[in-house]
Amino acid sequence: MRIVRWFNALPGPRVVQVILAFVIFVVAFTALMFVYDWMGNNLLDSGGTIS
């Protein structure tokens, strides 16, 4: 129900709310992918052998 409240808190009529929600989702998803890529390259095991 929290997401519904956040969605209803977006400004403008319903069409603008849908567009804003989609843009926010795309930006958040893209940022998450960059974070996962950074974590995979810098923090996690590279897949090499342990010596």
C-alpha positions in Angstrom: 0.0 0.0 0.0 3.0 2.3 0.5 3.7 2.3 -3.3 0.1 3.3 -4.0 0.5 6.3 -1.6 3.7 7.3 -3.3 2.1 7.0 -6.7 -0.9 9.1 -5.6 1.6 11.7 -4.1 3.1 12.3 -7.6 2.0 15.7 -9.0 -0.4 16.2 -11.9 -3.3 14.2 -13.4 -3.2 10.4 -13.7 -1.5 10.4 -17.2 1.3 12.6 -15.8 1.6 10.4 -12.7 2.0 7.3 -14.9 4.7 8.9 -17.0 6.5 10.2 -14.0 6.3 6.7 -12.3 7.7 5.1 -15.5 10.6 7.6 -15.7 11.4 7.1 -12.0 11.4 3.3 -12.4 13.7 3.5 -15.5 16.1 5.8 -13.7 16.1 3.6 -10.5 16.6 0.4 -12.5 19.5 1.9 -14.5 21.2 3.1 -11.3 20.7 -0.3 -9.8 22.3 -2.0 -12.8 25.3 0.4 -12.6 25.7 -0.4 -8.9 25.5 -4.2 -9.6 28.1 -3.8 -12.4 30.4 -1.8 -10.1 30.0 -4.4 -7.3 30.7 -7.2 -9.7 33.8 -5.6 -11.0 35.3 -4.3 -7.8 34.0 -6.2 -4.8 33.1 -9.8 -5.9 35.3 -12.6 -6.9 36.7 -12.3 -10.5 36.4 -16.1 -11.0 40.1 -16.7 -11.0 41.8 -19.5 -9.1 42.9 -19.2 -5.5 46.7 -19.5 -5.1 
